[in-house]
Structure formats: structure tokens, C-alpha cells
Amino acid sequence: MNLLELSEQEIIRRNSLNELRAMGIEPYPAAEYVTNAFSTDIKNEFVDDENAEPRKVSVAGRIMSRRVMGKASFIELQDSKGRIQVYITRDDICPGENKDLYTTVFKRLLDLGDFIGIEGFVFRTQMGEISIHAQKLTVLSKSIKPLPIVKYKDGVAYDSFEDPELRYRQRYVDLVVNEGVKDIFIKRNKVYSSMRDYFNAQGYMEVETPILQSIPGGASARPFITHHNALDIPLYLRIADELYLKRLIVGGFEGVYEFSKNFRNEGMDRTHNPEFTCMEIYVSYKDYNWMMDFTEKMLEKICMDVNGTHEVKMGDNIISFKAPFKRITMIDSIKEFTGIDITGMNEEQLREVCAKLDVEADETMGKGKLIDEIFGEKCEGNYIQPTFITDYPIEMSPLCKRHRENPELTERFELMVNGKELCNAYSELNDPIDQLGRFQDQLKLSEKGDDEAMFIDMDFVRSLEYGMPPTSGMGIGMDRLVMLMTGQTTIQEVLFFPQMRPEKTIKKDSADKYMELGVPEEWVPLIQKAGYNLVEDMKSVNAQKLHQEICGVNKKYKLELTNPSVDAVSGWINKLS
């Protein structure tokens, strides 16, 4: 890396790195460092007993703060579970005549963010803080880029690392310096574990299905497209795993589920990421009424396992996952919030309703899309507490069984929580003739210009022709569920690495453009370090000012180049006129 691209702190740390090596200390040792305790466990298990032998521990972590007081110092060490204070004295870690490990390595060459190992014993300080008295210190990894250390005083954070753009792009820094971020992802893991436990206890099996698919089926969404070179065919990143899981039900499995990475080439906002995690489960001989009971009990269990309560706080709202949940049909919901009964309406009538309600609609939308738009605009956001919206119009649900009492509707529900869809479930369509007809209806929508309409998957239709038992399936957005269980309002907060725009880079002219003005090649980086990244940037600058700036860079970075004269700098600028 060019020296001029480094900050002063980075240069100092790299010099310390070289000095450690010169002392015979490898800053990145290869050997295993054996630990036997974590910070939180040490504190929780500490017992005040003057007669007991102090507990011997070996810990490792980052230096997050330190107070050097001559021959004795305190540091705060952060491991994977938390932080603990360490007391370090010169003579304890340097029992012989050579005191370099303390006076040179610890006091001067180690920095905040460095990883070290500490062996010692646990004690309580005079101030009452449980700490480790160090007897041995080992350098484990040198940090050559300074962390944005957050300081706390009276509960107030200073020097916070809080810019979302930086936090999401540099999640590794966010996890180190911001309290509570790691806890979100620990809870995410608990959500998955709780759900798996619930399914496994019922005897259902976790499976894996293809991510690269020749037909993107199972949902209405715009797919990502790629190309398989060996087969010379287009492939799609999966938008859902539904059709493959149903094939396994055809094959004789009682119940199957999958946590799948899905990909939809659509918009990004506070609740959508183009790559997201979905869980889908399919159980033989069940219907959507059974699945509603199953789902609410599952969510009640997860909330208790993760938070120790049935309630979560989302902004100003307290949401209760205590079963049972409210249930209402989609048509009744639209009637409740708009005063309009859309029962039996055709496409033209629904367009008139959209116009009356100021709901945006275009010519590519069929009945299903129009109804979905009305519900999304006028109803969905009103459901804060968990509510099952049931019995969707048939045009909205090409994979769902017709309602047993009304063939215009389907046996489908969506669970709304905090104004957003969380779950989607059906009594699954297992009539192959009806399924083919529904796919063909979707094809017509595609021909009208609906780029989210479903593809026809003839192999899936063929699987149904061999017979699929009555089945109920449910899909749940895991990222949104984690948002609810952790009280987060944006999906980016619950994804380790959310999708980001490419990092902005500063546009710079090539060295050749500067050299055409007479600038020596070795001085180009100094001019750009001074802020003149394009030759045009030098056009209106005073020659004396530019001379002072670039000579200052030469001095600061100890580059020992021969400074140009002011007249030479003036000549460069004049050639731009």
C-alpha cells in the first residue's frame, strides 16, 4: 500500500509491527493459544473467599481501553462474550531483569484493538471490580488500523460509530465497538434453534433443495438470471423452494422443511433485501386451519425461548405473541377499512374501486394484483397485533386449493404483524388439472407484461399427476421474524452483511496527465494527497499555496524528495491556462 494512503495512526502502528518483529516477537503467531475461561463466566462464577486458592485463568481478546500508571496498568479485555478488567504490573509479566515486554511492548508497541493472551488469577480490586491479575502476556494479533473506540460516561456514548452506511459495510467493526449489535445476532441464532426444535419434535425433517433452478417457481417475483456454461442454458437463483418441497411430499415424506436463501431481483428498503432467508414447511394430511394453529403455537414458543416473554416492543407498540391470534377474511378486511364489498367484482369494477380509493393500478394488473394493491394500501398497515388474513381470491393464489365453500376463494392465510406480512400459508393445491390451468392463467398475465407472473413448471405438474396427498404448507420470512423478536425496524440491522451499493471511490487522473504538465512522476502522489486528484483541480490554485502543501506532505511523511521551486510549481499551473 502507498504510504500516502495511510493515516498517521496507521503509519505508527505499522512501525510498531516492524519493531515487534525486530525484537523477535511475531505479531501474528501461528501456534494455538489455549484459553479456559470467558469474561462473563469469570464474573458470574467468582466467589469471595479469602481462604480459597485464587482461580487460575487463561483468556484472550482485544485491548479496548487502558490506563498506564508507571509500573502498573489496567486494561479492558474484550472476548467473544464480553469484557473484563486486567491488572498488569511490570514485575509480574517480566520476572527477570529484562523488562522490555512491559516497558517497550505493552506500554509503547501495543495499541487499542490488538489481540493479546493473558494468563493469571482472578481477584476483586479495592474498587470492588472482579479482575484478572496478569502473570503472563502474549501478543496474538496486531491491529494496524485503529478502531473507532466508543467511550461511555454516565450512560452517554461518545465518538459513536453510528453511520448506517459504515456500520453495514464494515459490520466487523460494528460488532466490535457497538454494544448490543452482537446480541441481535445471538437472538437470531436462538430463533432458528427454537423453530428447528419445534419442527423436529413433531417428527418433520429438514431438507435441502436447489438454489440454481431452470424454472423460478413457487412465488410471483422477478428472478436473478445467470448462465450455466457447461450445459449452455440460462438458470435462475431460486425465488422460493415450494415446488421442490412439494415434490418430496409426493415422494412420501410426511413433513419436510427448509431454511432457504432466496433471491428476488426487486427493490430494497427497510423491510426488503434482494437476498433473504425464508423457512418453508409442508405437512401431509393437513389443511390451512391446522396450519394456523401450528403457526401461532410456534411463534408463541419462539418468543418465549428468545425473550423469556410473550411480548416484544416495536417502537411505541407492544406486540403479544400469546396464542390464539385474531382471524379475518381478506374481503372482510377490505370492507372494514374501505367500506367497499368487492365480493364478485370483475377486473373492470376493481379498477374503478382502485380509482375511487386512489390506489395506483396499471394495465398489466389482473384481478389478483388489483385486490392485492387495495389490501396493501388500505388494510395491511393497520394490523399491529398478529392477525391471520384468510380466504384470498383465487386469482392471487395460483398454488392454493380452492375454498371448500366458495370456489372464487382459496384456502390461504397470511399472518400480519406490525403492519407487514410475516407468514404465508395454504391448503396446497394437489389437483394436477386445476394446477395446470392456474399456471396457464399466470402465463397470460406474463404476456400482458406482468414480469412477476409465475412460470409454468411442467415437471411439477407431472409430479402432481402421480398423486400428492392433502397437504398444508407455510412460509415465513426469517429476517422479518428476527426483526420482530429483537425490536429492530430495519432489515439491515438483522443481516450480518446486507446488500450495499458499491463503495464510492475518488476519481483520480493518471500520473501521465500530471507529467504532461512537467510534474515529476514521484511528485504526483503528493499532489493528489494534497487534494488535487484531477489536473483540473490545480487550475485556479495559487502556486505558493500548492508549493507549501506538497512540500508539507513531503516533510510529514519523511519522503526525503528534493522539493521543487515555487517557479516550477507555477510552471505546472500555467500549462493548464
C-alpha positions as CSV (number, residue, x, y, z in Angstrom):
1,M,0.0,0.0,0.0
2,N,1.2,3.5,-0.8
3,L,2.4,5.3,2.3
4,L,0.5,8.4,1.4
5,E,-2.8,6.4,1.5
6,L,-2.3,5.7,5.3
7,S,-3.3,7.9,8.2
8,E,-0.7,9.0,10.8
9,Q,-2.1,6.4,13.2
10,E,-1.8,3.6,10.6
11,I,1.8,4.5,9.9
12,I,2.7,4.4,13.7
13,R,1.0,1.0,14.0
14,R,2.9,-0.4,11.1
15,N,6.2,0.9,12.5
16,S,5.3,-0.8,15.8
17,L,4.6,-4.0,13.9
18,N,8.1,-3.9,12.4
19,E,9.6,-3.1,15.8
20,L,7.9,-6.1,17.3
21,R,9.4,-8.3,14.7
22,A,12.8,-6.7,15.2
23,M,12.5,-7.7,18.9
24,G,11.9,-11.3,17.9
25,I,8.1,-11.1,18.7
26,E,5.9,-12.5,15.9
27,P,2.8,-10.2,15.8
28,Y,0.7,-12.9,14.1
29,P,1.8,-16.2,15.7
30,A,0.7,-19.5,14.2
31,A,0.6,-21.6,17.4
32,E,-2.7,-22.4,19.2
33,Y,-3.4,-20.2,22.2
34,V,-5.3,-22.3,24.8
35,T,-8.0,-20.5,26.8
36,N,-10.0,-21.9,29.6
37,A,-12.4,-19.1,30.5
38,F,-14.6,-16.3,29.2
39,S,-15.1,-12.9,30.7
40,T,-18.7,-13.3,31.6
41,D,-18.2,-16.7,33.2
42,I,-15.3,-15.5,35.3
43,K,-17.5,-12.7,36.7
44,N,-20.6,-15.0,37.2
45,E,-18.6,-17.7,38.9
46,F,-16.5,-15.6,41.2
47,V,-16.7,-16.3,44.9
48,D,-15.3,-14.0,47.6
49,D,-13.4,-16.3,49.9
50,E,-10.1,-15.2,51.4
51,N,-9.1,-18.8,52.3
52,A,-9.7,-20.2,48.8
53,E,-7.0,-20.6,46.2
54,P,-7.4,-17.8,43.5
55,R,-8.8,-19.2,40.3
56,K,-6.2,-19.5,37.6
57,V,-7.4,-18.5,34.1
58,S,-6.1,-18.1,30.6
59,V,-8.1,-15.7,28.4
60,A,-7.7,-13.9,25.1
61,G,-9.2,-10.9,23.4
62,R,-8.9,-7.3,22.2
63,I,-7.5,-4.4,24.2
64,M,-10.4,-2.0,24.3
65,S,-9.1,0.6,26.9
66,R,-6.1,1.0,29.1
67,R,-4.8,3.2,32.0
68,V,-1.0,3.1,32.3
69,M,0.3,4.2,35.7
70,G,4.1,3.7,35.6
71,K,5.0,0.1,36.7
72,A,1.3,-0.9,36.9
73,S,-1.6,-0.6,34.5
74,F,-5.2,-1.6,33.9
75,I,-6.6,-2.7,30.6
76,E,-10.1,-3.8,29.5
77,L,-10.1,-7.0,27.5
78,Q,-13.0,-7.9,25.2
79,D,-13.5,-11.6,24.3
80,S,-16.4,-13.2,22.4
81,K,-18.8,-12.9,25.4
82,G,-18.0,-9.6,27.0
83,R,-15.3,-7.5,28.7
84,I,-13.2,-7.9,31.9
85,Q,-10.6,-5.7,33.5
86,V,-7.0,-7.0,33.6
87,Y,-4.3,-5.7,36.1
88,I,-0.8,-5.7,34.7
89,T,2.4,-4.9,36.5
90,R,5.9,-4.7,35.1
91,D,7.5,-7.2,37.5
92,D,4.7,-9.8,37.3
93,I,4.9,-10.2,33.5
94,C,8.7,-9.5,33.4
95,P,10.0,-11.5,36.4
96,G,13.6,-11.4,35.1
97,E,16.0,-8.5,34.5
98,N,14.7,-7.8,31.0
99,K,11.6,-5.5,31.4
100,D,11.1,-4.9,27.6
101,L,7.8,-6.9,27.5
102,Y,6.2,-4.2,29.8
103,T,8.2,-1.0,29.1
104,T,8.5,-1.4,25.3
105,V,5.9,-3.9,24.1
106,F,3.0,-3.3,26.4
107,K,3.4,0.4,27.0
108,R,4.6,1.6,23.6
109,L,4.1,-1.0,20.8
110,L,0.6,-2.4,21.7
111,D,-2.5,-0.4,20.8
112,L,-6.2,-0.5,21.3
113,G,-7.7,-3.2,19.2
114,D,-4.7,-5.5,19.4
115,F,-5.3,-9.2,20.4
116,I,-3.4,-10.5,23.4
117,G,-3.5,-13.5,25.6
118,I,-3.4,-13.2,29.4
119,E,-2.6,-15.9,32.0
120,G,-3.2,-15.0,35.6
121,F,-5.6,-15.3,38.6
122,V,-8.9,-13.8,39.4
123,F,-9.3,-11.3,42.2
124,R,-11.5,-8.4,43.3
125,T,-9.9,-4.9,43.3
126,Q,-10.2,-2.4,46.1
127,M,-12.8,-0.6,44.0
128,G,-14.8,-3.9,44.0
129,E,-14.3,-4.9,40.4
130,I,-13.7,-8.5,39.5
131,S,-10.5,-8.6,37.5
132,I,-7.6,-10.7,36.3
133,H,-4.1,-10.2,37.8
134,A,-1.8,-10.9,34.8
135,Q,1.2,-13.1,35.2
136,K,1.9,-13.7,31.6
137,L,1.1,-11.7,28.4
138,T,1.3,-13.0,24.8
139,V,0.9,-10.9,21.6
140,L,-1.6,-12.7,19.4
141,S,-2.5,-10.2,16.6
142,K,-1.5,-6.7,15.8
143,S,-4.3,-4.3,14.7
144,I,-2.8,-1.9,12.1
145,K,-6.0,0.1,11.6
146,P,-7.3,1.9,14.6
147,L,-10.8,1.0,15.8
148,P,-13.4,3.8,16.3
149,I,-13.5,3.2,20.0
150,V,-16.8,4.3,21.6
151,K,-16.4,5.8,25.0
152,Y,-19.2,5.8,27.7
153,K,-19.7,8.3,30.5
154,D,-22.8,8.3,32.7
155,G,-24.6,6.1,30.2
156,V,-23.8,8.5,27.3
157,A,-21.8,7.3,24.3
158,Y,-19.1,9.4,22.8
159,D,-17.2,9.0,19.4
160,S,-20.0,6.7,18.3
161,F,-19.7,4.5,15.2
162,E,-23.3,5.0,14.1
163,D,-23.3,5.9,10.4
164,P,-25.5,3.1,8.9
165,E,-23.6,3.2,5.7
166,L,-20.3,2.5,7.6
167,R,-21.9,0.1,10.1
168,Y,-23.4,-2.2,7.5
169,R,-20.4,-2.1,5.1
170,Q,-18.0,-2.6,8.0
171,R,-20.0,-5.0,10.1
172,Y,-16.8,-6.4,11.6
173,V,-16.1,-3.0,13.2
174,D,-19.8,-2.6,14.2
175,L,-19.7,-5.9,16.1
176,V,-16.6,-4.9,18.0
177,V,-17.4,-1.4,19.1
178,N,-21.1,-1.1,19.4
179,E,-22.8,-2.7,22.4
180,G,-25.9,-4.8,21.7
181,V,-25.2,-5.5,18.0
182,K,-23.8,-8.9,18.7
183,D,-26.8,-9.7,20.9
184,I,-29.1,-9.2,17.9
185,F,-27.4,-12.0,16.0
186,I,-27.2,-14.2,19.1
187,K,-31.0,-13.9,19.3
188,R,-31.2,-14.6,15.5
189,N,-29.5,-17.9,16.2
190,K,-31.9,-18.6,19.0
191,V,-34.9,-18.0,16.7
192,Y,-33.6,-20.6,14.3
193,S,-32.8,-23.1,17.0
194,S,-36.2,-22.7,18.6
195,M,-38.0,-23.2,15.3
196,R,-35.9,-26.3,14.4
197,D,-36.7,-27.8,17.9
198,Y,-40.4,-27.2,17.3
199,F,-40.4,-28.9,13.9
200,N,-38.1,-31.8,14.9
201,A,-40.2,-32.5,18.0
202,Q,-43.1,-33.1,15.6
203,G,-41.0,-35.6,13.5
204,Y,-40.6,-33.3,10.5
205,M,-37.3,-33.5,8.5
206,E,-35.0,-30.7,7.4
207,V,-34.0,-30.9,3.8
208,E,-32.1,-29.0,1.1
209,T,-33.3,-28.2,-2.4
210,P,-31.6,-26.5,-5.4
211,I,-30.7,-22.8,-5.4
212,L,-29.9,-22.8,-9.1
213,Q,-33.2,-23.7,-10.9
214,S,-34.1,-24.0,-14.5
215,I,-37.6,-22.5,-13.7
216,P,-38.0,-20.0,-10.9
217,G,-41.2,-21.3,-9.3
218,G,-43.1,-21.2,-6.1
219,A,-43.8,-17.4,-6.0
220,S,-44.6,-14.4,-8.0
221,A,-41.3,-12.4,-8.2
222,R,-38.7,-11.2,-10.6
223,P,-35.7,-13.6,-10.6
224,F,-32.0,-13.1,-10.9
225,I,-30.7,-14.8,-14.1
226,T,-27.3,-16.5,-14.6
227,H,-25.8,-18.8,-17.2
228,H,-24.5,-22.4,-16.9
229,N,-21.5,-22.7,-19.2
230,A,-21.2,-26.5,-19.3
231,L,-24.9,-27.0,-20.1
232,D,-25.2,-23.8,-22.1
233,I,-28.6,-22.9,-20.5
234,P,-29.9,-20.0,-18.5
235,L,-30.5,-20.7,-14.8
236,Y,-32.3,-18.7,-12.1
237,L,-31.5,-18.1,-8.5
238,R,-34.4,-19.5,-6.6
239,I,-37.2,-17.2,-5.5
240,A,-38.8,-19.9,-3.4
241,D,-38.4,-23.6,-2.6
242,E,-42.1,-24.5,-2.6
243,L,-42.3,-26.7,-5.7
244,Y,-39.3,-28.8,-4.8
245,L,-40.5,-29.4,-1.2
246,K,-43.9,-30.5,-2.6
247,R,-42.2,-33.0,-4.8
248,L,-40.8,-34.5,-1.6
249,I,-44.3,-34.8,-0.2
250,V,-45.3,-36.6,-3.5
251,G,-42.3,-38.9,-2.8
252,G,-43.7,-40.0,0.5
253,F,-42.2,-37.8,3.2
254,E,-44.7,-36.9,6.0
255,G,-43.4,-33.4,6.7
256,V,-40.4,-31.5,5.3
257,Y,-39.0,-28.1,6.0
258,E,-36.1,-26.0,4.7
259,F,-34.3,-22.7,5.7
260,S,-33.5,-21.4,2.3
261,K,-31.6,-18.4,0.9
262,N,-34.0,-16.9,-1.7
263,F,-33.2,-14.2,-4.2
264,R,-35.6,-11.6,-5.8
265,N,-34.4,-9.0,-8.2
266,E,-36.6,-6.3,-6.8
267,G,-36.5,-3.2,-4.7
268,M,-34.6,-2.6,-1.5
269,D,-36.0,-0.8,1.5
270,R,-36.3,-1.1,5.3
271,T,-38.0,-4.5,5.1
272,H,-36.7,-5.9,1.8
273,N,-33.2,-7.2,0.8
274,P,-32.7,-8.9,-2.6
275,E,-31.1,-11.9,-0.7
276,F,-33.2,-13.1,2.2
277,T,-33.9,-16.2,4.3
278,C,-37.2,-18.0,4.2
279,M,-38.4,-21.1,6.0
280,E,-41.0,-23.2,4.3
281,I,-42.6,-26.3,5.8
282,Y,-45.1,-28.8,4.2
283,V,-47.0,-31.4,6.1
284,S,-49.2,-34.2,4.7
285,Y,-52.9,-34.7,5.5
286,K,-53.2,-31.1,7.0
287,D,-55.2,-28.0,5.9
288,Y,-54.7,-24.3,6.5
289,N,-56.9,-24.3,9.6
290,W,-54.4,-26.8,11.2
291,M,-51.5,-24.7,10.0
292,M,-52.9,-21.5,11.6
293,D,-53.0,-23.3,15.0
294,F,-49.5,-24.8,14.3
295,T,-48.1,-21.4,13.4
296,E,-49.4,-19.4,16.3
297,K,-48.1,-22.0,18.8
298,M,-44.7,-22.0,17.0
299,L,-44.4,-18.2,17.3
300,E,-45.5,-18.2,20.9
301,K,-42.8,-20.7,21.7
302,I,-40.1,-18.8,19.8
303,C,-40.9,-15.6,21.5
304,M,-40.6,-17.2,24.9
305,D,-37.4,-19.0,24.0
306,V,-35.7,-15.9,22.7
307,N,-37.0,-13.2,25.1
308,G,-38.4,-15.1,28.1
309,T,-41.9,-13.4,27.5
310,H,-44.7,-13.5,25.0
311,E,-44.3,-9.8,24.3
312,V,-41.9,-7.7,22.2
313,K,-41.6,-3.9,21.8
314,M,-41.5,-2.5,18.3
315,G,-41.2,1.3,18.5
316,D,-44.2,2.5,20.5
317,N,-46.0,-0.8,20.1
318,I,-46.1,-3.7,22.5
319,I,-46.8,-6.9,20.4
320,S,-48.1,-10.0,22.0
321,F,-47.4,-13.4,20.5
322,K,-49.7,-15.2,23.0
323,A,-51.9,-17.6,21.1
324,P,-54.6,-17.5,19.8
325,F,-54.3,-14.8,17.1
326,K,-57.2,-12.8,15.5
327,R,-58.6,-14.2,12.2
328,I,-60.4,-12.2,9.5
329,T,-61.0,-12.8,5.7
330,M,-59.4,-10.6,3.2
331,I,-62.7,-9.4,1.7
332,D,-64.0,-8.6,5.2
333,S,-60.8,-6.7,5.9
334,I,-61.1,-4.6,2.8
335,K,-64.8,-3.9,3.6
336,E,-63.8,-2.9,7.2
337,F,-61.2,-0.4,6.2
338,T,-62.7,1.0,2.9
339,G,-66.4,0.4,3.3
340,I,-66.5,-1.4,-0.1
341,D,-67.5,-5.0,-0.6
342,I,-65.5,-6.4,-3.5
343,T,-67.2,-9.8,-3.5
344,G,-67.9,-11.0,-7.1
345,M,-66.3,-7.9,-8.7
346,N,-64.7,-8.3,-12.2
347,E,-61.5,-6.7,-13.3
348,E,-63.1,-3.5,-14.6
349,Q,-65.1,-3.0,-11.4
350,L,-61.9,-3.5,-9.3
351,R,-60.2,-0.8,-11.4
352,E,-63.0,1.6,-10.6
353,V,-62.5,0.8,-6.9
354,C,-58.8,1.5,-7.2
355,A,-59.5,4.8,-8.9
356,K,-62.1,5.7,-6.2
357,L,-59.6,4.8,-3.4
358,D,-56.6,6.5,-5.1
359,V,-54.8,3.1,-5.3
360,E,-52.3,3.0,-8.2
361,A,-53.1,0.4,-10.8
362,D,-51.8,-0.2,-14.4
363,E,-53.0,-2.2,-17.4
364,T,-50.7,-5.2,-16.6
365,M,-52.6,-6.0,-13.4
366,G,-55.2,-8.7,-13.3
367,K,-57.8,-9.2,-10.6
368,G,-55.4,-10.7,-8.1
369,K,-52.9,-7.9,-8.4
370,L,-55.7,-5.2,-8.1
371,I,-57.1,-6.8,-5.0
372,D,-53.6,-7.2,-3.5
373,E,-52.9,-3.5,-4.2
374,I,-56.2,-2.4,-2.4
375,F,-55.4,-4.6,0.6
376,G,-51.8,-3.5,0.7
377,E,-52.6,0.2,0.6
378,K,-55.7,0.3,2.8
379,C,-55.6,-2.6,5.2
380,E,-52.2,-4.2,5.8
381,G,-50.6,-1.4,7.8
382,N,-53.5,-1.5,10.3
383,Y,-52.6,-4.9,11.7
384,I,-50.1,-4.3,14.5
385,Q,-51.0,-7.4,16.7
386,P,-50.7,-10.8,15.0
387,T,-53.7,-11.3,12.7
388,F,-54.4,-14.1,10.2
389,I,-55.9,-12.7,7.0
390,T,-57.7,-15.6,5.4
391,D,-59.6,-16.8,2.2
392,Y,-57.8,-14.9,-0.6
393,P,-59.4,-14.6,-4.1
394,I,-58.3,-17.3,-6.4
395,E,-56.5,-15.0,-8.8
396,M,-54.0,-14.2,-6.1
397,S,-53.1,-17.8,-5.3
398,P,-52.1,-20.0,-8.2
399,L,-50.7,-22.8,-6.0
400,C,-53.5,-22.8,-3.5
401,K,-56.5,-25.1,-3.1
402,R,-60.0,-23.7,-3.9
403,H,-62.0,-22.9,-0.8
404,R,-64.2,-25.8,0.2
405,E,-67.3,-23.5,0.5
406,N,-66.6,-20.8,-2.2
407,P,-64.8,-21.7,-5.4
408,E,-64.0,-18.0,-6.0
409,L,-61.7,-18.0,-3.0
410,T,-58.7,-20.1,-1.8
411,E,-57.8,-21.7,1.5
412,R,-54.9,-19.4,2.2
413,F,-53.8,-17.2,5.1
414,E,-51.2,-14.6,5.6
415,L,-50.1,-13.5,9.1
416,M,-49.8,-9.8,9.5
417,V,-47.7,-8.4,12.4
418,N,-46.7,-4.8,12.9
419,G,-48.3,-3.8,9.6
420,K,-46.3,-6.3,7.5
421,E,-46.8,-9.8,6.2
422,L,-44.8,-12.4,8.2
423,C,-46.2,-15.8,7.1
424,N,-48.0,-17.1,4.0
425,A,-49.7,-20.5,4.0
426,Y,-52.1,-22.6,2.0
427,S,-54.1,-25.8,1.9
428,E,-51.9,-26.8,-1.0
429,L,-53.4,-27.4,-4.5
430,N,-52.9,-31.0,-5.3
431,D,-55.3,-31.3,-8.3
432,P,-52.9,-31.5,-11.4
433,I,-55.5,-30.4,-13.9
434,D,-56.5,-27.4,-11.9
435,Q,-52.8,-26.6,-11.3
436,L,-52.0,-26.6,-15.0
437,G,-54.9,-24.3,-15.6
438,R,-53.7,-21.9,-13.0
439,F,-50.2,-21.9,-14.4
440,Q,-51.7,-21.1,-17.9
441,D,-53.6,-18.2,-16.4
442,Q,-50.3,-16.9,-15.0
443,L,-48.8,-17.2,-18.5
444,K,-51.5,-14.9,-19.8
445,L,-50.6,-12.3,-17.2
446,S,-46.9,-12.6,-18.2
447,E,-47.9,-12.0,-21.8
448,K,-49.8,-8.8,-20.7
449,G,-46.5,-7.5,-19.2
450,D,-46.5,-8.8,-15.6
451,D,-42.8,-9.6,-15.1
452,E,-43.6,-11.2,-11.7
453,A,-46.1,-13.7,-13.0
454,M,-45.3,-17.4,-12.4
455,F,-43.6,-19.7,-14.9
456,I,-45.2,-23.0,-15.9
457,D,-43.3,-25.8,-14.3
458,M,-44.4,-28.9,-16.2
459,D,-42.3,-31.3,-14.2
460,F,-44.1,-30.1,-11.0
461,V,-47.4,-30.7,-12.7
462,R,-46.2,-34.2,-13.7
463,S,-45.3,-34.9,-10.1
464,L,-48.9,-34.0,-9.0
465,E,-50.2,-36.4,-11.7
466,Y,-48.6,-39.2,-9.7
467,G,-50.6,-38.0,-6.7
468,M,-49.9,-35.7,-3.8
469,P,-51.8,-36.2,-0.5
470,P,-53.8,-33.4,1.1
471,T,-51.1,-31.0,2.3
472,S,-50.7,-27.7,4.1
473,G,-47.6,-25.5,3.7
474,M,-46.4,-22.4,5.3
475,G,-43.5,-20.0,4.5
476,I,-42.2,-17.4,6.9
477,G,-39.6,-14.6,6.3
478,M,-36.9,-15.3,8.8
479,D,-35.3,-11.9,8.6
480,R,-38.7,-10.2,9.4
481,L,-39.3,-12.6,12.2
482,V,-35.9,-11.8,13.7
483,M,-36.7,-8.1,13.4
484,L,-39.8,-8.6,15.5
485,M,-38.1,-10.7,18.1
486,T,-35.3,-8.2,18.5
487,G,-37.3,-5.0,18.2
488,Q,-35.5,-3.8,15.0
489,T,-37.2,-1.6,12.5
490,T,-34.9,-2.2,9.5
491,I,-33.9,-5.5,7.9
492,Q,-30.3,-4.3,7.6
493,E,-30.0,-4.5,11.4
494,V,-30.6,-8.2,11.4
495,L,-28.4,-9.2,8.4
496,F,-24.7,-9.6,9.0
497,F,-23.9,-8.3,5.5
498,P,-26.9,-6.6,3.8
499,Q,-26.7,-5.7,0.2
500,M,-25.0,-2.3,-0.4
501,R,-24.2,-0.1,-3.3
502,P,-20.6,-0.3,-4.5
503,E,-18.3,1.7,-2.3
504,K,-17.6,5.2,-3.7
505,T,-14.1,5.7,-5.0
506,I,-12.4,9.1,-5.5
507,K,-11.8,9.7,-9.2
508,K,-8.1,10.4,-9.9
509,D,-6.3,11.3,-13.0
510,S,-3.4,9.1,-14.2
511,A,0.2,10.1,-13.5
512,D,0.6,10.7,-17.2
513,K,-1.7,13.7,-17.2
514,Y,0.3,15.4,-14.5
515,M,3.6,14.5,-16.2
516,E,2.4,16.3,-19.4
517,L,2.5,19.5,-17.3
518,G,6.1,18.8,-16.3
519,V,5.3,17.3,-12.9
520,P,8.0,14.6,-11.9
521,E,6.3,11.2,-11.6
522,E,7.3,10.8,-7.9
523,W,5.5,14.1,-7.0
524,V,2.1,13.0,-8.4
525,P,1.1,11.1,-5.3
526,L,1.9,14.1,-3.1
527,I,-0.2,16.4,-5.3
528,Q,-3.1,14.0,-5.0
529,K,-2.6,13.6,-1.3
530,A,-2.9,17.4,-1.0
531,G,-6.4,17.1,-2.6
532,Y,-5.7,17.8,-6.3
533,N,-6.9,14.4,-7.6
534,L,-7.6,15.8,-11.1
535,V,-5.2,18.1,-13.0
536,E,-8.1,20.5,-13.5
537,D,-8.2,20.9,-9.7
538,M,-4.8,22.7,-9.9
539,K,-6.0,25.3,-12.5
540,S,-7.0,28.1,-10.1
541,V,-4.8,27.4,-7.1
542,N,-2.1,29.8,-6.1
543,A,1.4,28.4,-6.9
544,Q,2.8,29.4,-3.5
545,K,-0.1,27.6,-1.7
546,L,0.3,24.4,-3.8
547,H,4.1,24.5,-3.1
548,Q,3.6,24.8,0.6
549,E,1.0,21.9,0.6
550,I,3.1,19.4,-1.3
551,C,6.3,20.2,0.5
552,G,4.4,19.8,3.7
553,V,3.4,16.3,2.7
554,N,7.0,15.5,1.8
555,K,8.1,16.6,5.3
556,K,5.3,15.0,7.2
557,Y,5.7,11.6,5.6
558,K,9.6,11.8,5.6
559,L,9.8,11.0,1.9
560,E,13.1,12.9,1.5
561,L,12.3,14.1,-2.0
562,T,14.0,17.2,-3.3
563,N,11.4,20.0,-3.1
564,P,10.5,21.7,-6.4
565,S,10.9,25.5,-6.6
566,V,7.8,27.8,-6.5
567,D,8.6,28.8,-10.1
568,A,8.5,25.1,-11.1
569,V,5.1,24.7,-9.5
570,S,3.9,27.9,-11.2
571,G,5.0,26.5,-14.5
572,W,2.8,23.4,-14.0
573,I,-0.2,25.5,-13.3
574,N,0.4,27.9,-16.2
575,K,0.3,25.0,-18.7
576,L,-3.3,24.5,-17.6
577,S,-4.3,28.0,-18.8
